[in-house]
């Protein structure tokens, strides 16, 4: 599904409310984004490099973020 399709309903009519809800639900929390950036910055300070994907799991919701 293309990004522009998320703002259209099944009949292909423009539906901005549903599109915004889908976008908000699919975004990772700001705390996860901050955490991953911090890990990468710390590795850089220590002259290390992250060579794989950083995966974080929320203990409460069990949601996994990449």
NUMIDO-50663 format. One record per residue: residue in three letters; residue number from 1; x, y, z of N, C-alpha, C in turn. Coordinates in Angstrom, 3 decimals, m for minus. Example, Ala and Ser with C-alpha at 12.3 -4.5 7.8 and 13.67 -1.06 7.14 Angstrom:
<sites>
+------+-----+----------+----------+----------+----------+----------+----------+----------+----------+----------+
| type | seq |      n_X |      n_Y |      n_Z |     ca_X |     ca_Y |     ca_Z |      c_X |      c_Y |      c_Z |
+------+-----+----------+----------+----------+----------+----------+----------+----------+----------+----------+
|  ALA |   1 |   13.190 |   m5.690 |    7.800 |   12.300 |   m4.500 |    7.800 |   13.200 |   m3.300 |    7.800 |
|  SER |   2 |   12.850 |   m2.250 |    7.080 |   13.670 |   m1.060 |    7.140 |   12.900 |    0.030 |    7.870 |
+------+-----+----------+----------+----------+----------+----------+----------+----------+----------+----------+
</sites>
This chain:
<sites>
+------+-----+----------+----------+----------+----------+----------+----------+----------+----------+----------+
| type | seq |      n_X |      n_Y |      n_Z |     ca_X |     ca_Y |     ca_Z |      c_X |      c_Y |      c_Z |
+------+-----+----------+----------+----------+----------+----------+----------+----------+----------+----------+
|  UNK |   1 |    0.846 |   m1.169 |    0.000 |    0.000 |    0.000 |    0.000 |    0.896 |    1.239 |    0.000 |
|  UNK |   2 |    0.595 |    2.171 |   m0.886 |    1.339 |    3.406 |   m0.949 |    0.899 |    4.331 |    0.175 |
|  UNK |   3 |    1.790 |    5.258 |    0.552 |    1.480 |    6.200 |    1.626 |    0.226 |    7.010 |    1.309 |
|  UNK |   4 |    0.050 |    7.416 |    0.050 |   m1.117 |    8.218 |   m0.317 |   m2.421 |    7.434 |   m0.170 |
|  UNK |   5 |   m2.352 |    6.097 |   m0.220 |   m3.547 |    5.266 |   m0.079 |   m4.065 |    5.237 |    1.352 |
|  UNK |   6 |   m3.236 |    5.572 |    2.340 |   m3.690 |    5.528 |    3.726 |   m4.693 |    6.635 |    4.010 |
|  UNK |   7 |   m4.760 |    7.635 |    3.173 |   m5.709 |    8.718 |    3.369 |   m6.971 |    8.513 |    2.540 |
|  UNK |   8 |   m7.173 |    7.306 |    2.030 |   m8.364 |    6.990 |    1.235 |   m9.041 |    5.759 |    1.853 |
|  UNK |   9 |  m10.377 |    5.769 |    1.817 |  m11.105 |    4.622 |    2.360 |  m11.283 |    3.556 |    1.279 |
|  UNK |  10 |  m12.043 |    2.525 |    1.560 |  m12.200 |    1.403 |    0.627 |  m12.831 |    1.831 |   m0.695 |
|  UNK |  11 |  m13.652 |    2.856 |   m0.653 |  m14.281 |    3.351 |   m1.884 |  m13.409 |    4.378 |   m2.592 |
|  UNK |  12 |  m12.183 |    4.582 |   m2.096 |  m11.180 |    5.501 |   m2.653 |  m11.505 |    6.975 |   m2.427 |
|  UNK |  13 |  m12.401 |    7.269 |   m1.479 |  m12.670 |    8.655 |   m1.118 |  m11.621 |    9.128 |   m0.118 |
|  UNK |  14 |  m11.324 |   10.410 |   m0.161 |  m10.338 |   11.001 |    0.731 |  m10.839 |   10.894 |    2.176 |
|  UNK |  15 |   m9.992 |   10.348 |    3.076 |  m10.361 |   10.160 |    4.480 |   m9.171 |   10.531 |    5.367 |
|  UNK |  16 |   m8.970 |   11.835 |    5.620 |   m7.791 |   12.269 |    6.365 |   m7.766 |   11.802 |    7.825 |
|  UNK |  17 |   m8.917 |   11.643 |    8.455 |   m8.947 |   11.224 |    9.855 |   m8.392 |    9.817 |   10.012 |
|  UNK |  18 |   m8.838 |    8.917 |    9.180 |   m8.337 |    7.542 |    9.234 |   m6.866 |    7.483 |    8.852 |
|  UNK |  19 |   m6.463 |    8.261 |    7.872 |   m5.058 |    8.283 |    7.448 |   m4.137 |    8.747 |    8.554 |
|  UNK |  20 |   m4.533 |    9.798 |    9.266 |   m3.715 |   10.297 |   10.381 |   m3.645 |    9.273 |   11.509 |
|  UNK |  21 |   m4.754 |    8.583 |   11.775 |   m4.775 |    7.562 |   12.829 |   m3.825 |    6.416 |   12.485 |
|  UNK |  22 |   m3.830 |    6.000 |   11.230 |   m2.936 |    4.922 |   10.801 |   m1.485 |    5.363 |   10.919 |
|  UNK |  23 |   m1.179 |    6.582 |   10.491 |    0.189 |    7.097 |   10.596 |    0.653 |    7.161 |   12.045 |
|  UNK |  24 |   m0.207 |    7.654 |   12.925 |    0.164 |    7.769 |   14.343 |    0.361 |    6.408 |   14.990 |
|  UNK |  25 |   m0.439 |    5.439 |   14.625 |   m0.337 |    4.107 |   15.214 |    0.934 |    3.397 |   14.770 |
|  UNK |  26 |    1.418 |    3.708 |   13.582 |    2.572 |    2.993 |   13.052 |    3.906 |    3.638 |   13.433 |
|  UNK |  27 |    3.892 |    4.796 |   14.070 |    5.136 |    5.458 |   14.454 |    5.621 |    4.926 |   15.796 |
|  UNK |  28 |    6.943 |    4.750 |   15.876 |    7.486 |    4.295 |   17.148 |    7.524 |    5.465 |   18.131 |
|  UNK |  29 |    7.418 |    5.187 |   19.421 |    7.434 |    6.243 |   20.429 |    8.749 |    7.027 |   20.395 |
|  UNK |  30 |    8.679 |    8.269 |   20.791 |    9.865 |    9.125 |   20.782 |   10.946 |    8.581 |   21.718 |
|  UNK |  31 |   10.554 |    7.924 |   22.801 |   11.533 |    7.364 |   23.725 |   12.369 |    6.282 |   23.052 |
|  UNK |  32 |   11.759 |    5.489 |   22.180 |   12.494 |    4.446 |   21.459 |   13.475 |    5.084 |   20.483 |
|  UNK |  33 |   13.023 |    6.102 |   19.768 |   13.895 |    6.817 |   18.833 |   15.086 |    7.409 |   19.573 |
|  UNK |  34 |   14.841 |    8.047 |   20.710 |   15.912 |    8.644 |   21.510 |   16.885 |    7.569 |   21.984 |
|  UNK |  35 |   16.356 |    6.442 |   22.440 |   17.182 |    5.351 |   22.952 |   18.134 |    4.825 |   21.875 |
|  UNK |  36 |   17.618 |    4.594 |   20.676 |   18.448 |    4.073 |   19.585 |   19.513 |    5.089 |   19.189 |
|  UNK |  37 |   19.152 |    6.368 |   19.108 |   20.138 |    7.407 |   18.781 |   21.221 |    7.484 |   19.854 |
|  UNK |  38 |   20.834 |    7.320 |   21.125 |   21.790 |    7.368 |   22.226 |   22.766 |    6.192 |   22.165 |
|  UNK |  39 |   22.255 |    5.009 |   21.855 |   23.119 |    3.829 |   21.730 |   24.146 |    4.046 |   20.618 |
|  UNK |  40 |   23.682 |    4.568 |   19.485 |   24.593 |    4.816 |   18.361 |   25.621 |    5.888 |   18.691 |
|  UNK |  41 |   25.204 |    6.943 |   19.397 |   26.130 |    8.001 |   19.784 |   27.162 |    7.490 |   20.780 |
|  UNK |  42 |   26.733 |    6.685 |   21.739 |   27.654 |    6.109 |   22.724 |   28.669 |    5.199 |   22.042 |
|  UNK |  43 |   28.216 |    4.402 |   21.097 |   29.137 |    3.535 |   20.355 |   30.170 |    4.377 |   19.605 |
|  UNK |  44 |   29.730 |    5.480 |   19.019 |   30.647 |    6.355 |   18.288 |   31.677 |    6.981 |   19.227 |
|  UNK |  45 |   31.253 |    7.395 |   20.411 |   32.181 |    7.969 |   21.398 |   33.242 |    6.949 |   21.807 |
|  UNK |  46 |   32.837 |    5.690 |   21.889 |   33.749 |    4.633 |   22.304 |   34.527 |    4.044 |   21.122 |
|  UNK |  47 |   34.458 |    4.694 |   19.950 |   35.101 |    4.220 |   18.723 |   34.623 |    2.817 |   18.347 |
|  UNK |  48 |   33.334 |    2.600 |   18.512 |   32.699 |    1.354 |   18.112 |   31.675 |    1.667 |   17.027 |
|  UNK |  49 |   31.208 |    0.632 |   16.365 |   30.234 |    0.808 |   15.302 |   29.131 |   m0.233 |   15.462 |
|  UNK |  50 |   27.896 |    0.198 |   15.334 |   26.769 |   m0.718 |   15.349 |   26.675 |   m1.312 |   13.946 |
|  UNK |  51 |   26.826 |   m2.631 |   13.825 |   26.845 |   m3.264 |   12.506 |   25.555 |   m4.026 |   12.212 |
|  UNK |  52 |   24.703 |   m4.153 |   13.197 |   23.440 |   m4.865 |   12.995 |   22.274 |   m3.974 |   13.369 |
|  UNK |  53 |   21.114 |   m4.507 |   13.208 |   19.898 |   m3.771 |   13.517 |   19.695 |   m3.731 |   15.029 |
|  UNK |  54 |   19.310 |   m2.571 |   15.552 |   19.008 |   m2.420 |   16.968 |   17.523 |   m2.716 |   17.145 |
|  UNK |  55 |   17.208 |   m3.702 |   17.985 |   15.824 |   m4.106 |   18.218 |   15.486 |   m3.840 |   19.682 |
|  UNK |  56 |   14.363 |   m3.154 |   19.921 |   13.941 |   m2.799 |   21.270 |   12.536 |   m3.352 |   21.497 |
|  UNK |  57 |   12.310 |   m3.949 |   22.687 |   10.989 |   m4.495 |   23.015 |   10.442 |   m3.774 |   24.243 |
|  UNK |  58 |    9.226 |   m3.280 |   24.129 |    8.545 |   m2.636 |   25.248 |    8.067 |   m3.726 |   26.200 |
|  UNK |  59 |    8.483 |   m3.663 |   27.465 |    8.137 |   m4.699 |   28.429 |    6.643 |   m4.723 |   28.761 |
|  UNK |  60 |    5.995 |   m3.559 |   28.722 |    4.580 |   m3.496 |   29.074 |    3.686 |   m3.970 |   27.931 |
|  UNK |  61 |    3.907 |   m3.443 |   26.728 |    3.024 |   m3.755 |   25.604 |    3.516 |   m4.913 |   24.758 |
|  UNK |  62 |    4.745 |   m5.348 |   25.000 |    5.375 |   m6.429 |   24.226 |    5.580 |   m6.057 |   22.752 |
|  UNK |  63 |    5.520 |   m4.758 |   22.426 |    5.737 |   m4.290 |   21.062 |    7.223 |   m4.274 |   20.777 |
|  UNK |  64 |    7.609 |   m4.765 |   19.598 |    9.012 |   m4.789 |   19.196 |    9.237 |   m3.691 |   18.168 |
|  UNK |  65 |   10.269 |   m2.883 |   18.386 |   10.611 |   m1.771 |   17.502 |   12.000 |   m2.021 |   16.908 |
|  UNK |  66 |   12.137 |   m1.779 |   15.625 |   13.412 |   m1.962 |   14.912 |   14.014 |   m0.618 |   14.604 |
+------+-----+----------+----------+----------+----------+----------+----------+----------+----------+----------+
</sites>
